[in-house]
Amino acid sequence: MACGKDRIWLSSPTMHSEEMGFVKEAFDKNWIAPLGFNCDSFEAEIADYLQNGEGESLYTLALASGTAALHLAIKLAGVKPGDVVLCSDMTFSATVNPISYEGGVQVFIDSERETWNMDPVALEKAFQKYPEAKVVMLAHLYGTPSKMDEIVEVCRRHNATLIEDAAEALSADYKGKKCGTFGTYNVISFNGNKIITTSGGGMLIAASKEARDKAFFWATQSREPAPWYQHEEIGYNYRMSNVVAGIGRGQLLHLEEHRVLKEKIRRRYEEAFKGLPITLNPYLEDTRPNYWLTCFTVNEGCDVDPFDIMKKLGENVVESRPIWKPMHMQPVFKDRDFIYVEDKPVNEEIFKRGLCLPSDIKMTEEEQDFVIDIVKSFF
């Protein structure tokens, strides 16, 4: 048993006292159902945080999950059956599954080595092959900002709508601008393992009030403004509950604190692994990741298998996880195209040689040292 504890987690929820106050208010006012004052306030507070008092207005919609937000973003972007969507290859399936909900066809784009995110050169190559593509779905991996200047410019040249999946990247920024504000439609997640959580939930961030209102309409079963239940479009039960939003409001008060603690974990790993043939997940100098998960790859030429490290950590009650298996390698997407520009796909290499390390902000230095010692024992 590791350090006298039951388990060292990858990234578990960290709760504070304020969350219960907002939840209690919802109970006291008997406002338990979806919608309500906590939802309204949570949306406004997230918008204010992302804007940081600058830039154009953002329009936010609190939803039951990040996946629901991605689905509505796909609908807002106008994806129809048979439409090609150019999307990140190295990500969780929730990023790309909603494309299938609307009958779209995923074309997966390889990563570049400097951030492990979508390669803008491969994206341009994809547009040459699929000039009809009008939507790009980009994910920021493990809280690390993508090369947004290049990605935005490629989308602009091809008149394509950018959907930014910032599910893992809340509080990260690219050249001073927050992730989740670059696309026409953007998404963040409050799943239980994210940097802040509502236990489950997500938010859609739109650049226009009209888009936000349309998404709200779909998310509330597409109910028309009639005295009876009238429906002229298919709708969904996607709204966040007032109780869950209360948890989010309390968590948001501690977002920057969580980010600082995540960075501290990253820096201790950096120092401990100096001189070893491993490389931590990279980021650009002019960006600020949120360090949601610290990951590494074993350097090429070293015969250590990261899956052996994961097994050893597991035997010592330490949670770790492989890097996301690329979407083009998933059986469900075996018939989808995959675009890469190097001699061999970057994503396959990262997946084969990578591992996510415990990055839980409640992890003590003693516990982190325990993890570090296990990893170092392989080298």
Secondary structure as UniProt FT lines:
FT   HELIX           2..4
FT   HELIX           18..28
FT   TURN            29..30
FT   HELIX           37..51
FT   TURN            52..53
FT   STRAND          59..63
FT   HELIX           66..76
FT   TURN            77..78
FT   TURN            81..82
FT   STRAND          84..88
FT   HELIX           93..95
FT   HELIX           97..101
FT   TURN            102..103
FT   STRAND          105..109
FT   TURN            113..115
FT   HELIX           120..129
FT   TURN            131..132
FT   STRAND          135..139
FT   HELIX           141..143
FT   HELIX           148..157
FT   TURN            158..159
FT   STRAND          161..165
FT   TURN            167..168
FT   TURN            170..171
FT   STRAND          173..174
FT   TURN            175..176
FT   STRAND          177..178
FT   TURN            179..180
FT   STRAND          185..189
FT   TURN            192..193
FT   STRAND          202..206
FT   HELIX           209..219
FT   TURN            221..222
FT   HELIX           242..252
FT   TURN            253..254
FT   HELIX           255..272
FT   TURN            273..275
FT   STRAND          278..280
FT   TURN            285..286
FT   STRAND          287..288
FT   STRAND          295..298
FT   TURN            300..301
FT   HELIX           306..315
FT   TURN            316..317
FT   HELIX           327..329
FT   HELIX           331..333
FT   TURN            334..335
FT   STRAND          337..339
FT   HELIX           346..353
FT   STRAND          354..356
FT   TURN            361..362
FT   HELIX           365..376
FT   TURN            377..378
//
